[in-house]
């Protein structure tokens, strides 16, 4: 089930298609879900489809009309941000962040093509750097294509946690896997066993085994079937015309929604887990709060005197962070549709704005407000930006004063990278450089222009990690020199491949606590049921993780009352 916002009594309304002279946005933060991509279970690199690229391009056009330029009727309304460059992309005004996942980077690129389309010298709006000393001019390729700065964070980059905070977070995985031990999960699994058994294996192109067709794999199954439904005419016809599958397609999507909400949201269900399954929402909340705080501190974006601020900020990721944040903001308690997986190209939008006749940034923060809106994917017929009240407020108080927003969002936000490392018990390498410190890295600062050299918190964390390793190495070398410590090779009695011992840092076997690690060349999985190495977005609580912890027949017996299997995920061991 998609987020049918128009069905909720708690929505405030669509944004007006005409400019409101008394509404003045000063900054906008949007978290955008990727456009349509190939299925996660395919044993290759997931990529953005042509349909997905067009979804993102259209979304970029809508944001352009709202914030940058244009006065045509737009589904998003027209509320331009004063001072934004209208024709030539100014990368000092826009922050674009994602993970180093190919389809996410492609999504950001397609979106930016719509936000700032090509502009050449010929139409008088081209970049002046194209004018040469001899009087001639040259355009960028593709008729003036504009190159946006897109920051793609690797798993080793601290900024990756603000796109997907549950990655490399064992405690988030532990909290998510709790759902698979509940009576509710078992009842749902049994009730839908026949539905999943009715699915044809060849629909999954060799990427699923018979025992994988279970509710525990609802997310992966729905992801694959949705792709086939869109691109495979035979499968589309079966779900549309075959009476044996009447309602099956919608049911599969509904079950995926239900499982996803338990894995990424539902923070009230297990009061002892501190809401760790929603940790991706906590890190995202920190980014939003920090983005607006920097904008307030430096509204003119003076790069050489203060940390830069950005009128427009766009994050590109997946549904996990979006669902986590909506549950932390109590949106799912008032609007049940927020318990659903956001469709491709959906967007969560936060606007920092002021009211009145003047568009000047107010000097008094009491004149600043925050508005939250949601766009339900470019495949939705309405294509609107719908406003919702935050944190259990009613429709009449949908716009929240900045001071109240700062307080409410600050309660759920992750305070620092060090806090994330501690909360997650994360093995991430950058944690060794920030744990036990107050280093906070939310929005990285661009290099200051004309100012003194400085070290950003990100670089500081990396330097700290390197210094720690260097010091440890020197101490160990000193111990070898003075204490006579020596190494010798132990000859093993067996004749197996020596490379077998060179797996991950926990050995050659890929454990359930290592969702982003690959098996060593001859490493074997701890249990049956692994389809193959997954790339791109990895889901905690997926059938891969559950099968490896509980075995392929999980759920056939009554749910286990013990949490041994879950605890093993955090401990990095097998039961």
C-alpha positions as CSV (number, residue, x, y, z in Angstrom):
1,X,0.0,0.0,0.0
2,X,1.4,3.4,-0.9
3,X,1.2,6.5,1.2
4,X,-2.2,7.7,0.0
5,X,-1.9,11.0,1.7
6,X,-5.2,12.3,0.4
7,X,-7.0,9.7,2.4
8,X,-5.8,11.0,5.8
9,X,-7.8,13.4,7.9
10,X,-4.6,14.7,9.4
11,X,-3.1,16.2,6.2
12,X,-3.2,19.9,6.0
13,X,-3.3,20.3,2.2
14,X,-1.4,20.5,-1.1
15,X,0.9,23.4,-1.6
16,X,-0.6,26.2,-3.6
17,X,0.3,26.4,-7.3
18,X,0.7,30.2,-7.0
19,X,3.3,32.2,-5.1
20,X,2.3,33.2,-1.6
21,X,3.7,36.7,-1.0
22,X,3.6,36.3,2.8
23,X,5.4,32.9,2.8
24,X,9.2,33.2,2.5
25,X,11.3,30.0,2.5
26,X,14.9,30.6,3.5
27,X,16.1,27.0,3.4
28,X,14.8,23.6,2.3
29,X,16.0,20.1,3.2
30,X,14.7,17.1,1.2
31,X,15.3,13.5,1.7
32,X,14.5,11.8,-1.6
33,X,14.0,8.1,-2.2
34,X,15.8,6.7,-5.2
35,X,14.0,6.4,-8.5
36,X,13.1,2.9,-9.7
37,X,16.1,0.5,-9.7
38,X,16.7,-3.1,-10.6
39,X,15.9,-5.7,-7.8
40,X,18.2,-6.0,-4.8
41,X,18.3,-9.8,-5.1
42,X,19.8,-9.8,-8.6
43,X,23.4,-11.0,-8.4
44,X,24.8,-7.9,-10.0
45,X,25.2,-4.2,-9.3
46,X,21.8,-2.6,-9.0
47,X,21.2,0.3,-11.3
48,X,18.7,3.1,-11.9
49,X,16.3,2.2,-14.7
50,X,15.2,4.5,-17.5
51,X,11.9,4.9,-15.7
52,X,13.6,5.7,-12.5
53,X,15.8,8.3,-14.2
54,X,12.7,10.0,-15.6
55,X,11.0,9.9,-12.2
56,X,14.0,11.7,-10.7
57,X,14.3,14.2,-13.6
58,X,10.6,15.1,-13.2
59,X,11.0,15.5,-9.4
60,X,14.0,17.8,-10.0
61,X,11.9,19.9,-12.4
62,X,9.1,20.3,-9.7
63,X,11.6,21.4,-7.1
64,X,13.1,23.8,-9.6
65,X,9.7,25.5,-10.2
66,X,9.1,25.7,-6.4
67,X,12.4,27.1,-5.2
68,X,14.6,28.2,-8.1
69,X,12.8,29.6,-11.2
70,X,9.6,29.5,-13.2
71,X,6.0,30.6,-12.7
72,X,4.2,27.9,-14.5
73,X,1.6,25.9,-12.4
74,X,3.5,23.3,-10.5
75,X,2.3,20.4,-8.4
76,X,4.7,21.7,-5.8
77,X,3.6,25.3,-5.9
78,X,5.8,28.3,-6.5
79,X,7.8,29.6,-3.5
80,X,11.2,30.8,-4.7
81,X,14.1,31.1,-2.3
82,X,15.6,34.6,-2.5
83,X,19.1,34.8,-3.8
84,X,19.3,31.4,-5.5
85,X,21.1,31.4,-8.9
86,X,18.3,30.8,-11.4
87,X,20.1,29.6,-14.5
88,X,23.7,28.7,-13.7
89,X,24.2,26.1,-11.0
90,X,26.1,27.4,-8.0
91,X,27.4,24.5,-6.0
92,X,28.0,26.8,-3.1
93,X,24.3,27.1,-2.7
94,X,23.3,23.5,-2.8
95,X,24.4,20.5,-0.8
96,X,23.8,17.1,-2.5
97,X,24.6,14.0,-0.4
98,X,24.2,10.3,-0.9
99,X,26.0,7.0,-0.4
100,X,28.5,5.6,-2.9
101,X,25.9,3.2,-4.3
102,X,25.7,3.5,-8.1
103,X,21.9,3.7,-8.4
104,X,21.7,6.4,-5.6
105,X,24.4,8.5,-7.3
106,X,22.6,8.1,-10.7
107,X,19.3,9.2,-9.0
108,X,21.0,12.3,-7.7
109,X,22.5,13.1,-11.1
110,X,19.1,12.7,-12.9
111,X,17.4,14.9,-10.2
112,X,20.0,17.6,-10.7
113,X,19.5,17.6,-14.4
114,X,15.9,18.6,-13.8
115,X,16.8,21.1,-11.1
116,X,19.4,22.9,-13.2
117,X,19.0,21.9,-16.9
118,X,21.6,22.6,-19.5
119,X,22.2,26.3,-20.3
120,X,24.5,27.4,-23.1
121,X,26.2,30.6,-24.2
122,X,23.9,30.8,-27.2
123,X,20.8,31.6,-25.1
124,X,22.6,34.2,-23.0
125,X,22.5,32.2,-19.8
126,X,25.7,30.1,-20.2
127,X,28.7,30.1,-17.8
128,X,31.0,33.1,-18.4
129,X,34.0,30.7,-18.1
130,X,33.0,29.6,-21.6
131,X,34.1,33.0,-23.0
132,X,37.7,33.0,-24.3
133,X,40.2,35.8,-24.6
134,X,40.1,35.8,-28.4
135,X,36.3,36.6,-28.3
136,X,35.2,33.1,-29.1
137,X,33.1,31.0,-26.8
138,X,32.7,27.3,-25.9
139,X,29.8,25.5,-24.2
140,X,30.0,22.6,-21.8
141,X,29.2,19.3,-23.5
142,X,25.6,18.3,-24.2
143,X,24.5,21.8,-24.9
144,X,25.7,23.3,-21.7
145,X,25.3,20.4,-19.3
146,X,25.7,21.5,-15.7
147,X,27.9,19.5,-13.3
148,X,26.5,19.3,-9.8
149,X,28.8,18.4,-6.9
150,X,27.4,15.1,-5.5
151,X,29.0,13.8,-2.4
152,X,28.9,10.0,-2.2
153,X,29.9,8.7,1.2
154,X,31.5,5.2,1.5
155,X,30.8,3.0,4.5
156,X,34.1,4.2,5.9
157,X,33.0,7.8,5.7
158,X,31.3,9.1,8.9
159,X,28.8,11.0,6.7
160,X,27.3,7.7,5.5
161,X,25.4,7.3,8.8
162,X,23.2,10.3,7.9
163,X,21.9,8.6,4.8
164,X,21.4,5.2,6.3
165,X,22.2,5.1,10.0
166,X,21.3,1.4,10.4
167,X,24.2,0.3,8.2
168,X,27.1,-1.1,10.1
169,X,25.0,-0.8,13.3
170,X,24.7,-4.2,15.0
171,X,22.3,-2.8,17.7
172,X,19.9,-1.6,15.0
173,X,20.0,-5.0,13.5
174,X,19.4,-6.6,16.9
175,X,16.4,-4.4,17.5
176,X,15.0,-5.1,14.0
177,X,15.4,-8.8,14.3
178,X,13.3,-8.8,17.5
179,X,10.2,-8.7,15.3
180,X,11.0,-12.2,14.0
181,X,10.6,-13.6,17.5
182,X,7.1,-12.2,18.1
183,X,3.8,-13.9,18.0
184,X,2.6,-11.2,15.6
185,X,5.3,-12.2,13.1
186,X,4.5,-15.9,13.5
187,X,0.7,-15.4,13.0
188,X,1.3,-13.3,9.9
189,X,3.7,-15.8,8.5
190,X,1.3,-18.7,8.9
191,X,-1.7,-16.7,7.6
192,X,0.2,-16.0,4.3
193,X,2.1,-19.2,3.8
194,X,0.0,-20.3,0.9
195,X,0.2,-16.9,-0.8
196,X,4.0,-17.1,-0.9
197,X,4.0,-20.7,-2.0
198,X,1.8,-19.8,-5.0
199,X,4.5,-17.6,-6.4
200,X,6.5,-19.1,-9.4
201,X,10.2,-19.5,-8.9
202,X,11.0,-18.5,-12.5
203,X,9.6,-15.1,-11.7
204,X,12.7,-14.5,-9.6
205,X,15.1,-15.6,-12.4
206,X,17.0,-18.1,-10.3
207,X,17.6,-15.7,-7.4
208,X,15.2,-17.4,-4.9
209,X,14.9,-21.0,-3.6
210,X,11.6,-22.6,-2.7
211,X,12.2,-22.3,1.1
212,X,12.9,-18.6,0.6
213,X,9.3,-17.9,-0.4
214,X,8.1,-16.9,3.0
215,X,6.8,-13.8,4.8
216,X,10.2,-13.4,6.5
217,X,11.4,-12.3,3.0
218,X,8.5,-10.0,2.3
219,X,10.6,-7.0,1.4
220,X,12.8,-8.8,-1.1
221,X,9.9,-10.6,-2.7
222,X,7.8,-7.5,-3.1
223,X,10.8,-5.6,-4.4
224,X,11.3,-8.3,-7.1
225,X,7.7,-8.7,-8.0
226,X,7.1,-5.0,-8.3
227,X,9.9,-4.7,-10.8
228,X,8.6,-7.7,-12.8
229,X,5.1,-6.3,-12.7
230,X,6.3,-3.1,-14.3
231,X,8.7,-4.6,-16.8
232,X,7.5,-8.1,-17.6
233,X,4.2,-8.2,-19.6
234,X,3.6,-11.9,-18.9
235,X,3.9,-11.4,-15.1
236,X,1.8,-8.2,-15.2
237,X,-1.0,-10.1,-17.1
238,X,-1.0,-12.9,-14.5
239,X,-1.5,-10.6,-11.6
240,X,-4.0,-8.5,-13.5
241,X,-6.1,-11.2,-15.3
242,X,-5.5,-14.6,-13.6
243,X,-8.3,-15.2,-11.0
244,X,-5.9,-17.4,-9.0
245,X,-3.9,-14.2,-8.3
246,X,-6.7,-11.8,-7.7
247,X,-5.5,-9.2,-5.2
248,X,-2.1,-11.0,-4.7
249,X,0.0,-8.2,-6.0
250,X,-1.5,-5.6,-3.6
251,X,-1.3,-8.2,-0.8
252,X,2.4,-8.8,-1.3
253,X,3.1,-5.0,-1.2
254,X,1.0,-4.7,1.9
255,X,2.9,-7.4,3.7
256,X,6.2,-5.8,2.7
257,X,4.9,-2.5,4.2
258,X,4.0,-4.3,7.4
259,X,7.4,-6.0,7.7
260,X,9.3,-2.8,6.9
261,X,7.5,-0.8,9.5
262,X,8.4,-3.3,12.2
263,X,12.1,-3.3,11.0
264,X,12.6,0.4,10.7
265,X,9.9,2.0,12.8
266,X,7.4,0.9,15.5
267,X,9.5,2.4,18.3
268,X,6.7,1.9,20.8
269,X,6.6,-1.9,20.5
270,X,9.7,-2.8,22.4
271,X,10.5,-0.2,25.1
272,X,13.7,-1.9,26.2
273,X,15.5,-1.5,22.8
274,X,15.7,2.4,23.0
275,X,14.2,2.6,19.5
276,X,17.5,1.4,17.9
277,X,15.6,0.0,14.9
278,X,14.9,3.6,14.0
279,X,18.4,4.8,14.4
280,X,18.5,5.8,10.7
281,X,15.8,8.4,11.5
282,X,17.8,9.7,14.5
283,X,20.8,10.4,12.3
284,X,18.7,12.0,9.6
285,X,17.0,14.2,12.2
286,X,20.4,15.4,13.3
287,X,21.2,16.4,9.7
288,X,18.0,18.4,9.3
289,X,18.5,20.2,12.6
290,X,22.1,21.0,11.9
291,X,21.4,22.2,8.3
292,X,18.8,24.7,9.6
293,X,21.0,25.7,12.6
294,X,23.9,26.6,10.2
295,X,21.5,28.5,8.0
296,X,20.3,30.6,10.9
297,X,23.9,31.2,12.1
298,X,25.1,32.2,8.6
299,X,22.1,33.3,6.5
300,X,24.2,35.0,3.9
301,X,26.4,31.9,3.4
302,X,29.7,33.9,4.0
303,X,32.2,31.1,3.3
304,X,35.3,32.8,4.7
305,X,34.0,33.7,8.1
306,X,31.7,30.9,9.2
307,X,30.7,27.3,8.4
308,X,28.9,27.5,5.1
309,X,25.1,27.2,5.0
310,X,23.1,26.0,2.1
311,X,19.6,27.2,0.9
312,X,19.0,23.8,-0.6
313,X,20.0,20.5,0.7
314,X,19.1,17.2,-0.9
315,X,19.8,13.7,0.5
316,X,19.2,10.6,-1.7
317,X,18.7,7.3,0.0
318,X,16.3,4.4,0.6
319,X,13.1,3.8,2.6
320,X,14.8,2.8,5.9
321,X,15.7,6.3,7.0
322,X,12.4,7.8,5.8
323,X,10.3,5.3,7.7
324,X,12.4,5.6,10.8
325,X,12.1,9.4,10.9
326,X,8.3,9.4,10.3
327,X,7.8,7.1,13.3
328,X,10.1,9.3,15.4
329,X,8.0,12.3,14.4
330,X,4.8,10.4,15.4
331,X,3.5,10.7,11.8
332,X,2.5,7.1,11.7
333,X,0.3,7.4,14.7
334,X,-1.9,10.0,13.1
335,X,-1.6,8.9,9.5
336,X,-1.5,5.1,9.1
337,X,-0.2,5.4,5.6
338,X,3.2,6.5,7.0
339,X,3.5,2.8,8.0
340,X,4.0,2.0,4.3
341,X,7.1,1.9,2.2
342,X,7.4,5.3,0.3
343,X,7.2,4.7,-3.4
344,X,10.2,5.4,-5.6
345,X,11.0,9.1,-6.1
346,X,9.1,10.1,-2.9
347,X,10.4,13.0,-0.9
348,X,10.3,14.3,2.7
349,X,10.6,18.1,2.6
350,X,11.4,20.4,5.5
351,X,11.2,24.2,4.9
352,X,12.6,26.9,7.2
353,X,10.5,30.0,6.5
354,X,9.2,33.3,7.8
355,X,6.0,35.2,7.3
356,X,5.2,38.7,6.4
357,X,5.8,41.3,3.7
358,X,9.6,41.1,3.8
359,X,11.6,38.3,2.3
360,X,14.7,39.3,4.3
361,X,16.0,36.7,6.6
362,X,14.7,37.7,10.1
363,X,17.2,38.7,12.7
364,X,14.9,37.3,15.5
365,X,14.6,33.5,15.4
366,X,11.1,33.8,16.9
367,X,10.0,34.9,13.4
368,X,11.2,31.6,11.9
369,X,9.0,28.5,11.3
370,X,9.4,25.0,10.0
371,X,7.0,23.2,7.7
372,X,7.0,19.4,6.8
373,X,5.6,18.2,3.5
374,X,5.6,14.8,1.8
375,X,5.5,13.9,-1.9
376,X,4.2,10.5,-2.7
377,X,6.4,9.6,-5.7
378,X,6.2,10.9,-9.3
379,X,4.1,7.8,-10.2
380,X,1.2,9.1,-8.0
381,X,-1.5,10.8,-10.0
382,X,-1.7,13.8,-7.7
383,X,2.0,14.6,-7.9
384,X,1.5,17.0,-5.0
385,X,3.5,18.2,-2.0
386,X,1.2,17.5,1.0
387,X,1.8,19.3,4.3
388,X,1.5,17.3,7.6
389,X,1.6,18.3,11.2
390,X,4.6,17.1,13.2
391,X,5.0,15.5,16.6
392,X,1.3,14.9,17.3
393,X,0.3,18.4,16.6
394,X,-3.1,19.0,15.1
395,X,-3.9,20.3,11.5
396,X,-4.4,23.8,12.8
397,X,-0.8,23.9,14.2
398,X,1.0,22.3,11.3
399,X,3.6,25.0,10.9
400,X,5.9,24.8,13.9
401,X,7.9,27.6,15.5
402,X,11.6,27.1,15.0
403,X,12.3,27.0,18.7
404,X,9.8,24.3,19.2
405,X,11.0,22.3,16.2
406,X,14.6,22.6,17.5
407,X,13.5,21.2,20.8
408,X,11.3,18.4,19.5
409,X,13.8,17.3,16.8
410,X,16.6,17.6,19.2
411,X,15.0,15.0,21.5
412,X,15.1,12.3,18.8
413,X,18.2,13.4,16.9
414,X,21.5,11.6,17.3
415,X,23.8,14.1,19.0
416,X,27.2,13.1,17.5
417,X,29.1,10.4,15.6
418,X,30.6,9.3,18.9
419,X,27.0,8.8,20.2
420,X,26.1,6.8,17.1
421,X,29.2,4.6,17.5
422,X,28.4,3.9,21.1
423,X,24.7,3.3,20.5
424,X,25.4,1.0,17.6
425,X,28.5,-0.8,19.1
426,X,29.7,-0.2,15.6
427,X,32.9,-1.8,14.2
428,X,33.2,1.1,11.7
429,X,36.8,2.2,11.5
430,X,36.0,5.9,12.0
431,X,34.5,5.1,15.4
432,X,38.0,4.5,16.8
433,X,38.8,8.1,16.1
434,X,35.7,9.7,17.6
435,X,34.6,7.5,20.5
436,X,35.1,9.2,23.8
437,X,35.1,12.6,22.2
438,X,32.4,15.3,21.5
439,X,33.1,15.4,17.8
440,X,29.9,16.1,15.9
441,X,29.7,15.8,12.1
442,X,26.4,16.4,10.5
443,X,26.8,18.7,7.5
444,X,30.5,18.8,6.4
445,X,31.9,22.2,5.9
446,X,33.3,23.1,2.5
447,X,36.8,24.5,2.4
448,X,36.8,28.1,3.5
449,X,37.8,30.6,0.9
450,X,40.5,33.2,1.8
451,X,40.5,32.1,5.4
452,X,43.0,30.3,7.6
453,X,43.6,26.7,7.2
454,X,41.3,24.6,9.4
455,X,40.6,20.9,10.0
456,X,37.0,19.8,9.6
457,X,35.5,17.4,12.2
458,X,35.4,14.7,9.5
459,X,39.1,15.1,8.9
460,X,39.7,15.3,12.6
461,X,38.0,12.0,13.2
462,X,40.1,10.3,10.5
463,X,43.3,11.9,11.8
464,X,42.4,10.6,15.3
465,X,41.9,7.1,14.0
466,X,45.2,7.2,12.1
467,X,47.1,8.7,15.1
468,X,45.6,5.9,17.3
469,X,46.8,3.2,14.9
470,X,50.3,4.8,14.5
471,X,50.8,5.1,18.3
472,X,49.6,1.5,18.8
473,X,52.1,0.4,16.1
474,X,55.0,2.3,17.6
475,X,54.3,0.9,21.1
476,X,54.1,-2.6,19.7
477,X,57.3,-2.2,17.8
478,X,59.0,-0.9,21.0
479,X,57.7,-4.0,22.8
480,X,59.2,-6.2,20.1
481,X,62.5,-4.4,20.4
482,X,62.8,-4.3,24.2
483,X,60.8,-7.3,25.2
484,X,62.0,-9.8,22.6
485,X,58.6,-10.5,21.1
486,X,58.9,-12.5,17.9
487,X,56.5,-14.1,15.4
488,X,56.8,-17.5,13.8
489,X,54.6,-19.3,11.3
490,X,52.4,-22.1,12.7
491,X,52.2,-25.0,10.2
492,X,48.7,-26.4,10.1
493,X,48.3,-30.1,9.8
494,X,45.6,-29.8,7.1
495,X,46.2,-28.9,3.5
496,X,43.3,-26.6,2.8
497,X,43.8,-23.4,0.9
498,X,45.8,-20.9,3.1
499,X,43.6,-18.1,1.9
500,X,40.7,-19.6,3.8
501,X,41.9,-17.9,6.9
502,X,41.9,-14.6,5.3
503,X,38.1,-13.9,5.3
504,X,36.6,-10.9,7.1
505,X,37.8,-9.7,10.5
506,X,35.7,-12.4,12.0
507,X,37.0,-15.2,9.8
508,X,36.1,-16.6,6.4
509,X,32.4,-17.1,7.2
510,X,30.0,-14.2,6.5
511,X,28.1,-13.8,9.7
512,X,24.6,-12.3,10.2
513,X,26.2,-9.3,11.8
514,X,28.2,-8.6,8.6
515,X,25.4,-7.7,6.2
516,X,27.8,-5.7,4.0
517,X,30.6,-8.2,3.9
518,X,31.2,-10.7,1.1
519,X,32.1,-14.4,1.7
520,X,35.7,-15.3,1.3
521,X,36.6,-17.2,-1.9
522,X,35.8,-20.6,-0.3
523,X,33.9,-19.4,2.7
524,X,30.6,-21.1,3.5
525,X,27.5,-19.5,4.9
526,X,26.5,-20.5,8.4
527,X,23.2,-21.7,7.3
528,X,21.3,-22.6,4.1
529,X,19.2,-20.1,2.3
530,X,21.6,-17.5,0.9
531,X,20.8,-16.6,-2.6
532,X,23.9,-14.7,-3.4
533,X,25.9,-11.7,-2.6
534,X,23.8,-8.6,-2.5
535,X,25.0,-5.2,-3.6
536,X,23.6,-1.8,-3.2
537,X,21.2,-1.2,-0.3
538,X,21.3,-3.9,2.3
539,X,18.3,-4.5,4.5
540,X,18.7,-5.5,8.1
541,X,16.3,-8.2,9.1
542,X,16.2,-9.6,5.6
543,X,15.8,-13.2,4.9
544,X,19.5,-13.5,4.5
545,X,20.1,-12.4,8.1
546,X,17.2,-14.3,9.5
547,X,18.0,-17.6,7.6
548,X,21.5,-17.5,8.9
549,X,20.5,-16.9,12.5
550,X,17.5,-19.1,12.8
551,X,17.8,-21.6,9.9
552,X,15.7,-22.0,6.8
553,X,12.7,-23.4,8.6
554,X,12.4,-20.4,10.9
555,X,8.8,-20.1,12.1
556,X,7.8,-23.8,11.6
557,X,8.1,-24.2,15.4
558,X,6.6,-21.9,18.0
559,X,8.5,-18.6,18.4
560,X,11.5,-18.8,20.6
561,X,11.1,-17.1,24.0
562,X,14.8,-16.5,24.3
563,X,16.6,-13.7,22.5
564,X,19.8,-15.8,22.0
565,X,19.6,-15.6,18.3
566,X,19.2,-11.8,18.3
567,X,21.9,-11.3,20.8
568,X,24.2,-13.3,18.6
569,X,23.9,-10.7,15.9
570,X,25.4,-8.0,18.0
571,X,28.0,-10.4,19.5
572,X,29.0,-11.5,16.0
573,X,28.7,-15.2,16.8
574,X,26.5,-18.2,15.8
575,X,24.0,-19.9,18.2
